[in-house]
Amino acid sequence: MPVLDTIGLISSIAIALPIIAIIVLRLTTFKTYAFLLFYLIMIFGYNFLELNYISASDTFINNAAATNNFLDAPLMLLFMLSLYPSKLYKGIITVAVVLLVLTSILIISILGFSTTTATYVLGPGVLIVFMLSVYLTWNNLRISVRRKGATGRAIISSGLLFMYGSYVILYTIVYVLKDPHIDEALLLFYLCTTIACIAISVGAYFESKRFFKLKELQVTRKELSQIYGGQKSNKATLLEAALFPGEHLF
């Protein structure tokens, strides 16, 4: 088996890891992980098409590639909504998603649906995700130093920073500089995706622990409010702090 195909297969297996983690850990019931799951399944399927493990016509493969490129940034941005509890940050992401979707609709209506037209949206989208992942990684790493509950978000943010930093480089090489060495660029894509997906899987595990602890906290809060009634703000809150130190509901 050629080296590129071997690395591509390893990359596909790595993409399957966070897919399995999200499903097994039931993360789709929390916030925006359904968008990440759809994104991962999308690139997982395309990898198998690209490596010819799934037989399909060239037209179908090209349409799948165009779909991936159009949806890449919007799906990832929607997932990133849950990675930092800031109204300004969430507002920026919402505006970015709306602009990318409207731009995609405009481009498709004027120039048509193809891998070429998809690159007009892919470039700005990848750059936006990269810049926001820099912000996310810095803030989540800073928070995780003080509070263990942010460890999962810090790991996931770091994985996204590495992945989309690599994608910015690849986009520049392939679509801006038009370097003819496509196999080398594809090899770098597979390697970067593999490393990033492993990081996302680890981060998802830590996030699942935090989510279920927060769910337990919500149940405890409800029970304490029933016991203490109007005194919840004093006694119940103190008990919550004792039972779940350092946890915050976001």
MODELLER restraints for C-alpha pairs under 7 A, 6 or more apart:
rsr = mdl.restraints
at = mdl.atoms
rsr.add(forms.Gaussian(group=physical.xy_distance, feature=features.Distance(at['CA:4:A'], at['CA:187:A']), mean=6.07, stdev=0.5))
rsr.add(forms.Gaussian(group=physical.xy_distance, feature=features.Distance(at['CA:5:A'], at['CA:51:A']), mean=6.44, stdev=0.5))
rsr.add(forms.Gaussian(group=physical.xy_distance, feature=features.Distance(at['CA:7:A'], at['CA:190:A']), mean=6.46, stdev=0.5))
rsr.add(forms.Gaussian(group=physical.xy_distance, feature=features.Distance(at['CA:8:A'], at['CA:190:A']), mean=5.72, stdev=0.5))
rsr.add(forms.Gaussian(group=physical.xy_distance, feature=features.Distance(at['CA:11:A'], at['CA:190:A']), mean=5.39, stdev=0.5))
rsr.add(forms.Gaussian(group=physical.xy_distance, feature=features.Distance(at['CA:11:A'], at['CA:191:A']), mean=6.75, stdev=0.5))
rsr.add(forms.Gaussian(group=physical.xy_distance, feature=features.Distance(at['CA:11:A'], at['CA:193:A']), mean=6.49, stdev=0.5))
rsr.add(forms.Gaussian(group=physical.xy_distance, feature=features.Distance(at['CA:11:A'], at['CA:194:A']), mean=4.79, stdev=0.5))
rsr.add(forms.Gaussian(group=physical.xy_distance, feature=features.Distance(at['CA:12:A'], at['CA:44:A']), mean=5.81, stdev=0.5))
rsr.add(forms.Gaussian(group=physical.xy_distance, feature=features.Distance(at['CA:12:A'], at['CA:47:A']), mean=6.40, stdev=0.5))
rsr.add(forms.Gaussian(group=physical.xy_distance, feature=features.Distance(at['CA:14:A'], at['CA:194:A']), mean=5.24, stdev=0.5))
rsr.add(forms.Gaussian(group=physical.xy_distance, feature=features.Distance(at['CA:14:A'], at['CA:197:A']), mean=5.90, stdev=0.5))
rsr.add(forms.Gaussian(group=physical.xy_distance, feature=features.Distance(at['CA:14:A'], at['CA:198:A']), mean=6.33, stdev=0.5))
rsr.add(forms.Gaussian(group=physical.xy_distance, feature=features.Distance(at['CA:15:A'], at['CA:40:A']), mean=6.49, stdev=0.5))
rsr.add(forms.Gaussian(group=physical.xy_distance, feature=features.Distance(at['CA:15:A'], at['CA:44:A']), mean=6.16, stdev=0.5))
rsr.add(forms.Gaussian(group=physical.xy_distance, feature=features.Distance(at['CA:15:A'], at['CA:194:A']), mean=6.76, stdev=0.5))
rsr.add(forms.Gaussian(group=physical.xy_distance, feature=features.Distance(at['CA:15:A'], at['CA:197:A']), mean=5.63, stdev=0.5))
rsr.add(forms.Gaussian(group=physical.xy_distance, feature=features.Distance(at['CA:17:A'], at['CA:201:A']), mean=6.22, stdev=0.5))
rsr.add(forms.Gaussian(group=physical.xy_distance, feature=features.Distance(at['CA:18:A'], at['CA:197:A']), mean=6.38, stdev=0.5))
rsr.add(forms.Gaussian(group=physical.xy_distance, feature=features.Distance(at['CA:18:A'], at['CA:200:A']), mean=6.36, stdev=0.5))
rsr.add(forms.Gaussian(group=physical.xy_distance, feature=features.Distance(at['CA:18:A'], at['CA:201:A']), mean=4.50, stdev=0.5))
rsr.add(forms.Gaussian(group=physical.xy_distance, feature=features.Distance(at['CA:19:A'], at['CA:37:A']), mean=5.99, stdev=0.5))
rsr.add(forms.Gaussian(group=physical.xy_distance, feature=features.Distance(at['CA:19:A'], at['CA:40:A']), mean=6.57, stdev=0.5))
rsr.add(forms.Gaussian(group=physical.xy_distance, feature=features.Distance(at['CA:21:A'], at['CA:201:A']), mean=6.28, stdev=0.5))
rsr.add(forms.Gaussian(group=physical.xy_distance, feature=features.Distance(at['CA:21:A'], at['CA:204:A']), mean=6.90, stdev=0.5))
rsr.add(forms.Gaussian(group=physical.xy_distance, feature=features.Distance(at['CA:22:A'], at['CA:28:A']), mean=6.53, stdev=0.5))
rsr.add(forms.Gaussian(group=physical.xy_distance, feature=features.Distance(at['CA:22:A'], at['CA:37:A']), mean=6.98, stdev=0.5))
rsr.add(forms.Gaussian(group=physical.xy_distance, feature=features.Distance(at['CA:25:A'], at['CA:208:A']), mean=6.32, stdev=0.5))
rsr.add(forms.Gaussian(group=physical.xy_distance, feature=features.Distance(at['CA:27:A'], at['CA:33:A']), mean=6.07, stdev=0.5))
rsr.add(forms.Gaussian(group=physical.xy_distance, feature=features.Distance(at['CA:27:A'], at['CA:208:A']), mean=6.57, stdev=0.5))
rsr.add(forms.Gaussian(group=physical.xy_distance, feature=features.Distance(at['CA:28:A'], at['CA:34:A']), mean=4.85, stdev=0.5))
rsr.add(forms.Gaussian(group=physical.xy_distance, feature=features.Distance(at['CA:31:A'], at['CA:82:A']), mean=6.31, stdev=0.5))
rsr.add(forms.Gaussian(group=physical.xy_distance, feature=features.Distance(at['CA:32:A'], at['CA:78:A']), mean=6.72, stdev=0.5))
rsr.add(forms.Gaussian(group=physical.xy_distance, feature=features.Distance(at['CA:32:A'], at['CA:79:A']), mean=4.90, stdev=0.5))
rsr.add(forms.Gaussian(group=physical.xy_distance, feature=features.Distance(at['CA:32:A'], at['CA:81:A']), mean=6.99, stdev=0.5))
rsr.add(forms.Gaussian(group=physical.xy_distance, feature=features.Distance(at['CA:32:A'], at['CA:82:A']), mean=6.16, stdev=0.5))
rsr.add(forms.Gaussian(group=physical.xy_distance, feature=features.Distance(at['CA:33:A'], at['CA:79:A']), mean=5.98, stdev=0.5))
rsr.add(forms.Gaussian(group=physical.xy_distance, feature=features.Distance(at['CA:35:A'], at['CA:75:A']), mean=5.66, stdev=0.5))
rsr.add(forms.Gaussian(group=physical.xy_distance, feature=features.Distance(at['CA:35:A'], at['CA:78:A']), mean=6.52, stdev=0.5))
rsr.add(forms.Gaussian(group=physical.xy_distance, feature=features.Distance(at['CA:35:A'], at['CA:79:A']), mean=5.43, stdev=0.5))
rsr.add(forms.Gaussian(group=physical.xy_distance, feature=features.Distance(at['CA:36:A'], at['CA:75:A']), mean=6.86, stdev=0.5))
rsr.add(forms.Gaussian(group=physical.xy_distance, feature=features.Distance(at['CA:36:A'], at['CA:76:A']), mean=6.45, stdev=0.5))
rsr.add(forms.Gaussian(group=physical.xy_distance, feature=features.Distance(at['CA:36:A'], at['CA:79:A']), mean=5.61, stdev=0.5))
rsr.add(forms.Gaussian(group=physical.xy_distance, feature=features.Distance(at['CA:39:A'], at['CA:75:A']), mean=6.24, stdev=0.5))
rsr.add(forms.Gaussian(group=physical.xy_distance, feature=features.Distance(at['CA:42:A'], at['CA:68:A']), mean=6.89, stdev=0.5))
rsr.add(forms.Gaussian(group=physical.xy_distance, feature=features.Distance(at['CA:46:A'], at['CA:64:A']), mean=6.74, stdev=0.5))
rsr.add(forms.Gaussian(group=physical.xy_distance, feature=features.Distance(at['CA:48:A'], at['CA:54:A']), mean=5.84, stdev=0.5))
rsr.add(forms.Gaussian(group=physical.xy_distance, feature=features.Distance(at['CA:49:A'], at['CA:55:A']), mean=6.95, stdev=0.5))
rsr.add(forms.Gaussian(group=physical.xy_distance, feature=features.Distance(at['CA:49:A'], at['CA:61:A']), mean=6.62, stdev=0.5))
rsr.add(forms.Gaussian(group=physical.xy_distance, feature=features.Distance(at['CA:62:A'], at['CA:115:A']), mean=6.44, stdev=0.5))
rsr.add(forms.Gaussian(group=physical.xy_distance, feature=features.Distance(at['CA:63:A'], at['CA:114:A']), mean=6.64, stdev=0.5))
rsr.add(forms.Gaussian(group=physical.xy_distance, feature=features.Distance(at['CA:65:A'], at['CA:115:A']), mean=6.28, stdev=0.5))
rsr.add(forms.Gaussian(group=physical.xy_distance, feature=features.Distance(at['CA:66:A'], at['CA:114:A']), mean=5.52, stdev=0.5))
rsr.add(forms.Gaussian(group=physical.xy_distance, feature=features.Distance(at['CA:66:A'], at['CA:115:A']), mean=4.37, stdev=0.5))
rsr.add(forms.Gaussian(group=physical.xy_distance, feature=features.Distance(at['CA:66:A'], at['CA:118:A']), mean=5.58, stdev=0.5))
rsr.add(forms.Gaussian(group=physical.xy_distance, feature=features.Distance(at['CA:69:A'], at['CA:118:A']), mean=5.62, stdev=0.5))
rsr.add(forms.Gaussian(group=physical.xy_distance, feature=features.Distance(at['CA:69:A'], at['CA:119:A']), mean=6.73, stdev=0.5))
rsr.add(forms.Gaussian(group=physical.xy_distance, feature=features.Distance(at['CA:69:A'], at['CA:122:A']), mean=5.57, stdev=0.5))
rsr.add(forms.Gaussian(group=physical.xy_distance, feature=features.Distance(at['CA:70:A'], at['CA:104:A']), mean=6.80, stdev=0.5))
rsr.add(forms.Gaussian(group=physical.xy_distance, feature=features.Distance(at['CA:70:A'], at['CA:118:A']), mean=5.43, stdev=0.5))
rsr.add(forms.Gaussian(group=physical.xy_distance, feature=features.Distance(at['CA:70:A'], at['CA:121:A']), mean=6.44, stdev=0.5))
rsr.add(forms.Gaussian(group=physical.xy_distance, feature=features.Distance(at['CA:70:A'], at['CA:122:A']), mean=6.33, stdev=0.5))
rsr.add(forms.Gaussian(group=physical.xy_distance, feature=features.Distance(at['CA:73:A'], at['CA:125:A']), mean=4.95, stdev=0.5))
rsr.add(forms.Gaussian(group=physical.xy_distance, feature=features.Distance(at['CA:73:A'], at['CA:126:A']), mean=6.01, stdev=0.5))
rsr.add(forms.Gaussian(group=physical.xy_distance, feature=features.Distance(at['CA:73:A'], at['CA:129:A']), mean=6.62, stdev=0.5))
rsr.add(forms.Gaussian(group=physical.xy_distance, feature=features.Distance(at['CA:74:A'], at['CA:97:A']), mean=5.28, stdev=0.5))
rsr.add(forms.Gaussian(group=physical.xy_distance, feature=features.Distance(at['CA:74:A'], at['CA:100:A']), mean=6.90, stdev=0.5))
rsr.add(forms.Gaussian(group=physical.xy_distance, feature=features.Distance(at['CA:77:A'], at['CA:93:A']), mean=6.27, stdev=0.5))
rsr.add(forms.Gaussian(group=physical.xy_distance, feature=features.Distance(at['CA:77:A'], at['CA:97:A']), mean=6.88, stdev=0.5))
rsr.add(forms.Gaussian(group=physical.xy_distance, feature=features.Distance(at['CA:77:A'], at['CA:129:A']), mean=6.61, stdev=0.5))
rsr.add(forms.Gaussian(group=physical.xy_distance, feature=features.Distance(at['CA:81:A'], at['CA:90:A']), mean=5.81, stdev=0.5))
rsr.add(forms.Gaussian(group=physical.xy_distance, feature=features.Distance(at['CA:83:A'], at['CA:153:A']), mean=5.89, stdev=0.5))
rsr.add(forms.Gaussian(group=physical.xy_distance, feature=features.Distance(at['CA:84:A'], at['CA:136:A']), mean=6.89, stdev=0.5))
rsr.add(forms.Gaussian(group=physical.xy_distance, feature=features.Distance(at['CA:85:A'], at['CA:250:A']), mean=6.19, stdev=0.5))
rsr.add(forms.Gaussian(group=physical.xy_distance, feature=features.Distance(at['CA:100:A'], at['CA:121:A']), mean=6.88, stdev=0.5))
rsr.add(forms.Gaussian(group=physical.xy_distance, feature=features.Distance(at['CA:104:A'], at['CA:121:A']), mean=6.46, stdev=0.5))
rsr.add(forms.Gaussian(group=physical.xy_distance, feature=features.Distance(at['CA:107:A'], at['CA:117:A']), mean=6.88, stdev=0.5))
rsr.add(forms.Gaussian(group=physical.xy_distance, feature=features.Distance(at['CA:111:A'], at['CA:117:A']), mean=6.76, stdev=0.5))
rsr.add(forms.Gaussian(group=physical.xy_distance, feature=features.Distance(at['CA:123:A'], at['CA:171:A']), mean=6.71, stdev=0.5))
rsr.add(forms.Gaussian(group=physical.xy_distance, feature=features.Distance(at['CA:126:A'], at['CA:164:A']), mean=6.42, stdev=0.5))
rsr.add(forms.Gaussian(group=physical.xy_distance, feature=features.Distance(at['CA:126:A'], at['CA:167:A']), mean=6.92, stdev=0.5))
rsr.add(forms.Gaussian(group=physical.xy_distance, feature=features.Distance(at['CA:126:A'], at['CA:168:A']), mean=6.37, stdev=0.5))
rsr.add(forms.Gaussian(group=physical.xy_distance, feature=features.Distance(at['CA:127:A'], at['CA:168:A']), mean=6.30, stdev=0.5))
rsr.add(forms.Gaussian(group=physical.xy_distance, feature=features.Distance(at['CA:129:A'], at['CA:164:A']), mean=6.84, stdev=0.5))
rsr.add(forms.Gaussian(group=physical.xy_distance, feature=features.Distance(at['CA:130:A'], at['CA:161:A']), mean=6.00, stdev=0.5))
rsr.add(forms.Gaussian(group=physical.xy_distance, feature=features.Distance(at['CA:130:A'], at['CA:164:A']), mean=5.15, stdev=0.5))
rsr.add(forms.Gaussian(group=physical.xy_distance, feature=features.Distance(at['CA:130:A'], at['CA:165:A']), mean=5.85, stdev=0.5))
rsr.add(forms.Gaussian(group=physical.xy_distance, feature=features.Distance(at['CA:133:A'], at['CA:157:A']), mean=6.01, stdev=0.5))
rsr.add(forms.Gaussian(group=physical.xy_distance, feature=features.Distance(at['CA:133:A'], at['CA:160:A']), mean=6.26, stdev=0.5))
rsr.add(forms.Gaussian(group=physical.xy_distance, feature=features.Distance(at['CA:133:A'], at['CA:161:A']), mean=5.08, stdev=0.5))
rsr.add(forms.Gaussian(group=physical.xy_distance, feature=features.Distance(at['CA:134:A'], at['CA:161:A']), mean=6.06, stdev=0.5))
rsr.add(forms.Gaussian(group=physical.xy_distance, feature=features.Distance(at['CA:136:A'], at['CA:157:A']), mean=5.96, stdev=0.5))
rsr.add(forms.Gaussian(group=physical.xy_distance, feature=features.Distance(at['CA:137:A'], at['CA:154:A']), mean=5.91, stdev=0.5))
rsr.add(forms.Gaussian(group=physical.xy_distance, feature=features.Distance(at['CA:137:A'], at['CA:157:A']), mean=4.92, stdev=0.5))
rsr.add(forms.Gaussian(group=physical.xy_distance, feature=features.Distance(at['CA:137:A'], at['CA:158:A']), mean=5.46, stdev=0.5))
rsr.add(forms.Gaussian(group=physical.xy_distance, feature=features.Distance(at['CA:140:A'], at['CA:150:A']), mean=6.39, stdev=0.5))
rsr.add(forms.Gaussian(group=physical.xy_distance, feature=features.Distance(at['CA:140:A'], at['CA:153:A']), mean=6.32, stdev=0.5))
rsr.add(forms.Gaussian(group=physical.xy_distance, feature=features.Distance(at['CA:140:A'], at['CA:154:A']), mean=4.69, stdev=0.5))
rsr.add(forms.Gaussian(group=physical.xy_distance, feature=features.Distance(at['CA:141:A'], at['CA:154:A']), mean=5.15, stdev=0.5))
rsr.add(forms.Gaussian(group=physical.xy_distance, feature=features.Distance(at['CA:143:A'], at['CA:150:A']), mean=6.35, stdev=0.5))
rsr.add(forms.Gaussian(group=physical.xy_distance, feature=features.Distance(at['CA:144:A'], at['CA:150:A']), mean=4.71, stdev=0.5))
rsr.add(forms.Gaussian(group=physical.xy_distance, feature=features.Distance(at['CA:144:A'], at['CA:151:A']), mean=5.20, stdev=0.5))
rsr.add(forms.Gaussian(group=physical.xy_distance, feature=features.Distance(at['CA:144:A'], at['CA:154:A']), mean=6.77, stdev=0.5))
rsr.add(forms.Gaussian(group=physical.xy_distance, feature=features.Distance(at['CA:147:A'], at['CA:246:A']), mean=6.32, stdev=0.5))
rsr.add(forms.Gaussian(group=physical.xy_distance, feature=features.Distance(at['CA:149:A'], at['CA:210:A']), mean=6.14, stdev=0.5))
rsr.add(forms.Gaussian(group=physical.xy_distance, feature=features.Distance(at['CA:149:A'], at['CA:247:A']), mean=6.46, stdev=0.5))
rsr.add(forms.Gaussian(group=physical.xy_distance, feature=features.Distance(at['CA:151:A'], at['CA:206:A']), mean=6.79, stdev=0.5))
rsr.add(forms.Gaussian(group=physical.xy_distance, feature=features.Distance(at['CA:152:A'], at['CA:203:A']), mean=4.08, stdev=0.5))
rsr.add(forms.Gaussian(group=physical.xy_distance, feature=features.Distance(at['CA:152:A'], at['CA:204:A']), mean=6.27, stdev=0.5))
rsr.add(forms.Gaussian(group=physical.xy_distance, feature=features.Distance(at['CA:152:A'], at['CA:206:A']), mean=4.66, stdev=0.5))
rsr.add(forms.Gaussian(group=physical.xy_distance, feature=features.Distance(at['CA:152:A'], at['CA:207:A']), mean=4.88, stdev=0.5))
rsr.add(forms.Gaussian(group=physical.xy_distance, feature=features.Distance(at['CA:153:A'], at['CA:203:A']), mean=6.33, stdev=0.5))
rsr.add(forms.Gaussian(group=physical.xy_distance, feature=features.Distance(at['CA:153:A'], at['CA:207:A']), mean=6.89, stdev=0.5))
rsr.add(forms.Gaussian(group=physical.xy_distance, feature=features.Distance(at['CA:155:A'], at['CA:199:A']), mean=6.19, stdev=0.5))
rsr.add(forms.Gaussian(group=physical.xy_distance, feature=features.Distance(at['CA:155:A'], at['CA:200:A']), mean=6.83, stdev=0.5))
rsr.add(forms.Gaussian(group=physical.xy_distance, feature=features.Distance(at['CA:155:A'], at['CA:203:A']), mean=5.06, stdev=0.5))
rsr.add(forms.Gaussian(group=physical.xy_distance, feature=features.Distance(at['CA:156:A'], at['CA:199:A']), mean=6.15, stdev=0.5))
rsr.add(forms.Gaussian(group=physical.xy_distance, feature=features.Distance(at['CA:156:A'], at['CA:200:A']), mean=4.76, stdev=0.5))
rsr.add(forms.Gaussian(group=physical.xy_distance, feature=features.Distance(at['CA:156:A'], at['CA:203:A']), mean=5.07, stdev=0.5))
rsr.add(forms.Gaussian(group=physical.xy_distance, feature=features.Distance(at['CA:159:A'], at['CA:196:A']), mean=4.49, stdev=0.5))
rsr.add(forms.Gaussian(group=physical.xy_distance, feature=features.Distance(at['CA:159:A'], at['CA:199:A']), mean=5.29, stdev=0.5))
rsr.add(forms.Gaussian(group=physical.xy_distance, feature=features.Distance(at['CA:159:A'], at['CA:200:A']), mean=6.03, stdev=0.5))
rsr.add(forms.Gaussian(group=physical.xy_distance, feature=features.Distance(at['CA:160:A'], at['CA:196:A']), mean=6.45, stdev=0.5))
rsr.add(forms.Gaussian(group=physical.xy_distance, feature=features.Distance(at['CA:162:A'], at['CA:196:A']), mean=6.56, stdev=0.5))
rsr.add(forms.Gaussian(group=physical.xy_distance, feature=features.Distance(at['CA:163:A'], at['CA:192:A']), mean=5.75, stdev=0.5))
rsr.add(forms.Gaussian(group=physical.xy_distance, feature=features.Distance(at['CA:163:A'], at['CA:193:A']), mean=6.08, stdev=0.5))
rsr.add(forms.Gaussian(group=physical.xy_distance, feature=features.Distance(at['CA:163:A'], at['CA:196:A']), mean=5.59, stdev=0.5))
rsr.add(forms.Gaussian(group=physical.xy_distance, feature=features.Distance(at['CA:166:A'], at['CA:192:A']), mean=6.68, stdev=0.5))
rsr.add(forms.Gaussian(group=physical.xy_distance, feature=features.Distance(at['CA:170:A'], at['CA:185:A']), mean=6.42, stdev=0.5))
rsr.add(forms.Gaussian(group=physical.xy_distance, feature=features.Distance(at['CA:173:A'], at['CA:179:A']), mean=5.71, stdev=0.5))
rsr.add(forms.Gaussian(group=physical.xy_distance, feature=features.Distance(at['CA:214:A'], at['CA:249:A']), mean=6.68, stdev=0.5))
rsr.add(forms.Gaussian(group=physical.xy_distance, feature=features.Distance(at['CA:224:A'], at['CA:232:A']), mean=6.83, stdev=0.5))
rsr.add(forms.Gaussian(group=physical.xy_distance, feature=features.Distance(at['CA:224:A'], at['CA:236:A']), mean=5.50, stdev=0.5))
rsr.add(forms.Gaussian(group=physical.xy_distance, feature=features.Distance(at['CA:225:A'], at['CA:232:A']), mean=5.39, stdev=0.5))
rsr.add(forms.Gaussian(group=physical.xy_distance, feature=features.Distance(at['CA:225:A'], at['CA:236:A']), mean=6.77, stdev=0.5))
rsr.add(forms.Gaussian(group=physical.xy_distance, feature=features.Distance(at['CA:228:A'], at['CA:236:A']), mean=6.82, stdev=0.5))
